[in-house]
Amino acid sequence: VSTSHLQLAAFALGTVGWILCTVSMGIVDWRVWHVDNTTIISSGIAWVGIWKVCFISYLHVSPGYKEQFCHKLSGDDFSIPHEIYAAQGLLLIAMFMGLLGLTATVFALRNVYMGITHKTLITRFFLLGGCFYLFSGLCVLVPVSWNFYSVTHNQSIAFPPSYYMPSSPTAQEAGAAIPIGIVAVILLLLSGMFSLSYRFPVTENT
């Protein structure tokens, strides 16, 4: 048991990293767009996520009230940039790989804490969990880096007319999903390295 403290930490960090990966995939503000035309986008701010685009509008709403309108990003919209579709697929893979990593680590830790001295089984499951964590972290790193690059270069998106979105903002900034994704990457990669560092204790026969 005393040899698996890092692996227990890997499970804790991996759990938090997996949760943050799921959170970043679900929230809408990957990119925050600032627009000049407030006819429809009343607040002048729109949020571009990997699953939908949202903005606040005061149209057709009673005075003093506001309503958030969202458009789901459809696979039929070929104008949507590749980094958004890549983020959809890679984050789903990352979530699945992270879950497999947690499962493998739990199984190995269960054997360790129950005193099951099956060297090959324990070592292989810690290594397997570490590989899943690393792969999951890399799957999160790619869309986070790609979208952050698009934000810093103020890249435009040719939305369909039905979205009521301009093709380019006056300015844009990284939303909350990107720093959350960065923290998830760090935690998942640390979990992977901790899991891969496991060494089964060697006993000497006298």
Disulfide bonds with the S-S distance in Angstrom:
Cys54-Cys70 1.99
